[in-house]
Amino acid sequence: MKLLEDRIISSAGILPGGVVRADMFLNHQLDVGLLKEMGKEFYGLFSGAGVTKILTVEASGIALACFAAECFDVPVVF
């Protein structure tokens, strides 16, 4: 997804071991517009796969899971 790639390049830091630090837009501070577009991207990729639930761990993935679930019109489980 070009939008996410551009945001990582412009805003994220790289920690030792090659870990991408994206907390300034995906964790501690949420870029709602970016998350909404990511949810749409997941829907575009998996809309024909028979998705009935979005499953995530109880962590930073909840926000993105909610936007994806909205696109699929399914519940989120964490």
Buried (B, 14 or more C-beta within 10 A) or exposed (E): BEEBEEBBEEBBEEEEEEEEEBEBBBEEEBBEEBBBBBBBBBBEEBEEEEBEEBEBEEEBBEBBBBBBBBBBEEEBEE
